[in-house]
Amino acid sequence: MKKVLISSIITAGIFLAGNAQANNINSVVERKLVKVCEAIKSDRVIKLNVAIRDSGMGIKQIANGLVCNGYDPVSFAMLNNAVKTAKFMAKRSRANHQELLATL
């Protein structure tokens, strides 16, 4: 019984912490980042550059911190057959872009 109680408290803490983190993002910023994800999916580098500029964040911040549908920008682009934007984002990320491009 004691183990069940402890695991319930831990689980509740995890869910509450996740909700607290999700509520910290501004809705305007969220919409701008969604546009970046849409631009990545579109496979148009110019549209992606405009969306990144409009987001007010740097390309390296987005390349290394953005999550689109649970995937990093390069993986998200590859899942949507957006090769041009995948290459663009891979070159700008801090990760070894040669390894990311090898999977294309």
Secondary structure, DSSP 8 states (H G I E B T S, - for coil): -HHHHHHHHHHHHHHHHHHHHHHTS-HHHHHHHHHHHHHHHHT-HHHHHHHHHHHTS-HHHHHHH--BTTB-HHHHHHHTT-HHHHHHHHHHSSS-HHHHHHT-
